[in-house]
Amino acid sequence: MTLLLEIEEAAHELRIRRSKLYGLLASGALGSVKIGRRRLIPQEQLTAYVARLQEEALAGR
């Protein structure tokens, strides 16, 4: 399992476009780290985001 994903990899994992991923980062829905000039998304951030989406879907039923 990869601990840190590049922007393109994270977008691919979530099946969204890069622009949508940047929007999630800007809104604080996803966290990231910066190593040098690279912006990386921790795998656990993706997992937590999907879990929140599932909780919201269940709450909306």
FENGI-V698946 format. One record per pair of residues at least 12 apart in sequence whose ideal C-beta (glycine too) atoms are under 7 Angstrom apart, sorted by the first residue. I is the first residue (numbers start at 1). J is the second residue. If there is no record, write none. Layout:
BEGIN
i-><I & I>
j-><J & J>
END
This chain:
BEGIN
i-><1 & 2 & 3 & 3 & 4 & 4 & 4 & 4 & 5 & 5 & 5 & 6 & 7 & 7 & 10 & 10 & 13 & 14 & 29 & 30 & 30 & 31>
j-><43 & 43 & 42 & 43 & 33 & 40 & 41 & 42 & 40 & 41 & 43 & 40 & 21 & 39 & 41 & 46 & 46 & 46 & 49 & 45 & 49 & 45>
END
